[in-house]
Amino acid sequence: MATQLSSFRRFPAAFAIVAASALAFTGLTATTSPAYAQDSSDYRCSTLAEQAYVAANGVDGAKQVNAKRFVSTGKKLCEAGNERAAAKQFRAALKLAGVDEVATDSKMALR
């Protein structure tokens, strides 16, 4: 019976190790959440994306095809959480359409 009691005495220590590991893993997954779960209120993936979309639909021919491709790529980059690269795509679409970017966000206008 002495061996059974010793295994019961080890149970709290084993449980504490498992609990600590679970907490550490939970913290790790919380800090490495997917990029698409980030806040979508970024100017580059909301207002700038809309401006580029409207501008791309306002041109004709090959320019429209290319501008829509830039917008599509930009949207995919926003979904992936890469707002900076997405903004470059949206701005390329605006430039191709001959439209100037309208900065409506005061924080973005200062940049």
C-alpha positions in Angstrom: 0.0 0.0 0.0 2.9 2.3 0.5 3.5 2.5 -3.2 -0.1 3.4 -3.9 0.0 6.3 -1.4 3.2 7.6 -3.0 1.6 7.7 -6.4 -1.3 9.7 -4.9 1.2 12.1 -3.4 2.7 12.7 -6.8 -0.7 13.4 -8.4 -0.9 17.1 -7.2 2.6 17.8 -8.6 1.7 16.2 -11.9 -1.6 18.1 -12.0 0.2 21.4 -11.3 2.6 20.7 -14.2 -0.2 20.0 -16.6 -2.2 23.0 -15.4 0.9 25.3 -15.8 1.5 23.9 -19.3 -2.1 24.5 -20.3 -2.0 28.1 -19.1 1.2 28.7 -20.9 -0.2 27.2 -24.1 -3.4 29.3 -23.8 -1.3 32.5 -23.4 0.8 31.5 -26.4 -2.3 31.0 -28.6 -3.8 34.3 -27.4 -0.7 36.2 -28.4 -0.4 34.5 -31.7 -3.9 35.0 -32.9 -4.4 35.0 -36.7 -3.9 38.3 -38.4 -7.3 38.3 -39.9 -8.7 38.6 -36.4 -7.3 42.1 -36.0 -9.3 45.2 -35.9 -10.7 46.0 -39.3 -11.2 49.7 -38.7 -7.8 50.5 -40.2 -8.1 53.4 -42.7 -6.1 51.5 -45.3 -8.5 48.5 -45.4 -11.7 50.4 -45.1 -11.8 53.9 -46.6 -8.8 53.6 -48.9 -10.1 50.2 -50.1 -13.5 51.7 -50.9 -11.9 54.6 -52.8 -9.8 52.3 -54.9 -12.8 50.0 -55.6 -14.9 53.0 -56.8 -12.0 54.4 -58.9 -11.4 51.0 -60.5 -15.0 50.7 -61.6 -14.8 54.3 -63.0 -12.2 53.5 -65.7 -12.6 51.5 -68.9 -10.7 48.8 -70.8 -7.3 47.5 -69.7 -7.0 50.1 -67.0 -10.1 48.8 -65.3 -8.9 45.2 -65.4 -5.5 46.2 -63.9 -7.0 48.5 -61.3 -9.5 45.8 -60.2 -6.6 43.3 -59.9 -4.8 45.8 -57.6 -7.9 46.2 -55.5 -8.4 42.4 -55.3 -4.9 41.8 -54.2 -5.2 44.6 -51.7 -8.3 43.0 -50.2 -6.5 39.7 -49.8 -3.6 41.4 -48.1 -6.1 43.1 -45.7 -7.5 39.7 -44.9 -4.0 38.5 -44.2 -3.4 41.4 -41.9 -0.8 43.2 -44.0 -2.4 46.7 -44.2 0.8 48.4 -45.4 1.2 46.2 -48.5 -2.6 46.4 -49.1 -2.4 50.2 -49.1 0.3 50.1 -51.7 -2.0 48.0 -53.9 -5.0 50.4 -53.4 -2.8 53.4 -54.1 -1.6 51.8 -57.3 -5.2 51.2 -58.4 -6.0 54.9 -57.6 -3.0 56.1 -59.6 -3.9 53.9 -62.5 -7.4 55.3 -62.5 -6.0 58.9 -62.3 -7.6 59.6 -58.9 -6.0 61.3 -56.0 -6.3 59.7 -52.6 -8.7 61.5 -50.3 -7.5 61.3 -46.7 -10.7 61.4 -44.5 -9.1 60.0 -41.4 -7.4 62.8 -39.4 -4.7 60.4 -38.1 -3.9 59.2 -41.6 -3.9 62.7 -43.0 -1.0 63.6 -40.6 1.2 60.7 -41.9 
